[in-house]
Amino acid sequence: MLEVAGIGGFILLVLNIWAIVSVFGSRAGTGAKVLWIVLILVMPLIGFIIWVLAGPRAAKASA
């Protein structure tokens, strides 16, 4: 059972890092970026879920 919790924690860590990198790449203002990152760091699972549903999206590269 411990291995499952460890894998789940690692997956959550990777998802949170991805979310934080995406927040950095978004067009949101500096204050909004800071708030999103704090939310993701303070409440990793809930913050990630809220970010997926309502967070700023990364800027798309136009070709």
Short mmCIF file of the C-alpha atoms (twelve columns), coordinates in Angstrom:
data_MODEL
# 
_entry.id   MODEL 
# 
loop_
_atom_site.group_PDB 
_atom_site.id 
_atom_site.type_symbol 
_atom_site.label_atom_id 
_atom_site.label_alt_id 
_atom_site.label_comp_id 
_atom_site.label_asym_id 
_atom_site.label_seq_id 
_atom_site.Cartn_x 
_atom_site.Cartn_y 
_atom_site.Cartn_z 
_atom_site.pdbx_PDB_model_num 
ATOM 1  C CA . MET A 1  0.000   0.000  0.000   1 
ATOM 2  C CA . LEU A 2  2.917   2.328  0.703   1 
ATOM 3  C CA . GLU A 3  4.115   2.030  -2.899  1 
ATOM 4  C CA . VAL A 4  0.734   3.174  -4.218  1 
ATOM 5  C CA . ALA A 5  0.784   6.256  -1.983  1 
ATOM 6  C CA . GLY A 6  4.339   7.032  -3.085  1 
ATOM 7  C CA . ILE A 7  3.447   6.750  -6.765  1 
ATOM 8  C CA . GLY A 8  0.334   8.872  -6.245  1 
ATOM 9  C CA . GLY A 9  2.368   11.545 -4.483  1 
ATOM 10 C CA . PHE A 10 4.944   11.549 -7.268  1 
ATOM 11 C CA . ILE A 11 2.231   11.891 -9.914  1 
ATOM 12 C CA . LEU A 12 0.682   14.793 -7.975  1 
ATOM 13 C CA . LEU A 13 4.111   16.454 -7.731  1 
ATOM 14 C CA . VAL A 14 4.633   16.173 -11.488 1 
ATOM 15 C CA . LEU A 15 1.133   17.550 -12.185 1 
ATOM 16 C CA . ASN A 16 1.699   20.466 -9.818  1 
ATOM 17 C CA . ILE A 17 5.021   21.321 -11.464 1 
ATOM 18 C CA . TRP A 18 3.283   21.214 -14.858 1 
ATOM 19 C CA . ALA A 19 0.540   23.520 -13.549 1 
ATOM 20 C CA . ILE A 20 3.061   26.006 -12.140 1 
ATOM 21 C CA . VAL A 21 5.029   26.078 -15.397 1 
ATOM 22 C CA . SER A 22 1.777   26.628 -17.272 1 
ATOM 23 C CA . VAL A 23 0.846   29.501 -14.961 1 
ATOM 24 C CA . PHE A 24 4.222   31.122 -15.678 1 
ATOM 25 C CA . GLY A 25 3.509   30.826 -19.415 1 
ATOM 26 C CA . SER A 26 0.018   32.293 -19.188 1 
ATOM 27 C CA . ARG A 27 -1.022  35.819 -20.080 1 
ATOM 28 C CA . ALA A 28 -2.338  36.486 -16.577 1 
ATOM 29 C CA . GLY A 29 -1.018  39.437 -14.616 1 
ATOM 30 C CA . THR A 30 1.775   39.079 -12.103 1 
ATOM 31 C CA . GLY A 31 -0.571  39.212 -9.108  1 
ATOM 32 C CA . ALA A 32 -2.828  36.518 -10.559 1 
ATOM 33 C CA . LYS A 33 0.173   34.303 -11.308 1 
ATOM 34 C CA . VAL A 34 1.417   34.635 -7.737  1 
ATOM 35 C CA . LEU A 35 -2.018  33.781 -6.330  1 
ATOM 36 C CA . TRP A 36 -2.352  30.707 -8.552  1 
ATOM 37 C CA . ILE A 37 1.109   29.453 -7.631  1 
ATOM 38 C CA . VAL A 38 0.472   29.977 -3.906  1 
ATOM 39 C CA . LEU A 39 -2.856  28.136 -4.213  1 
ATOM 40 C CA . ILE A 40 -1.190  25.201 -5.981  1 
ATOM 41 C CA . LEU A 41 1.650   25.046 -3.430  1 
ATOM 42 C CA . VAL A 42 -0.488  25.417 -0.294  1 
ATOM 43 C CA . MET A 43 -3.242  22.996 -1.341  1 
ATOM 44 C CA . PRO A 44 -1.625  20.652 -3.883  1 
ATOM 45 C CA . LEU A 45 -4.567  18.414 -4.812  1 
ATOM 46 C CA . ILE A 46 -7.414  20.905 -4.432  1 
ATOM 47 C CA . GLY A 47 -5.343  23.731 -5.908  1 
ATOM 48 C CA . PHE A 48 -4.510  21.610 -8.959  1 
ATOM 49 C CA . ILE A 49 -8.157  20.682 -9.485  1 
ATOM 50 C CA . ILE A 50 -9.240  24.328 -9.203  1 
ATOM 51 C CA . TRP A 51 -6.471  25.322 -11.622 1 
ATOM 52 C CA . VAL A 52 -7.631  22.710 -14.164 1 
ATOM 53 C CA . LEU A 53 -11.209 23.993 -13.965 1 
ATOM 54 C CA . ALA A 54 -10.663 27.759 -13.759 1 
ATOM 55 C CA . GLY A 55 -6.980  28.603 -14.066 1 
ATOM 56 C CA . PRO A 56 -5.257  30.782 -16.645 1 
ATOM 57 C CA . ARG A 57 -4.290  29.045 -19.844 1 
ATOM 58 C CA . ALA A 58 -0.828  29.155 -21.347 1 
ATOM 59 C CA . ALA A 59 -0.323  31.516 -24.274 1 
ATOM 60 C CA . LYS A 60 -0.601  29.715 -27.596 1 
ATOM 61 C CA . ALA A 61 2.228   30.206 -30.067 1 
ATOM 62 C CA . SER A 62 0.873   31.566 -33.333 1 
ATOM 63 C CA . ALA A 63 2.598   30.271 -36.440 1 
# 
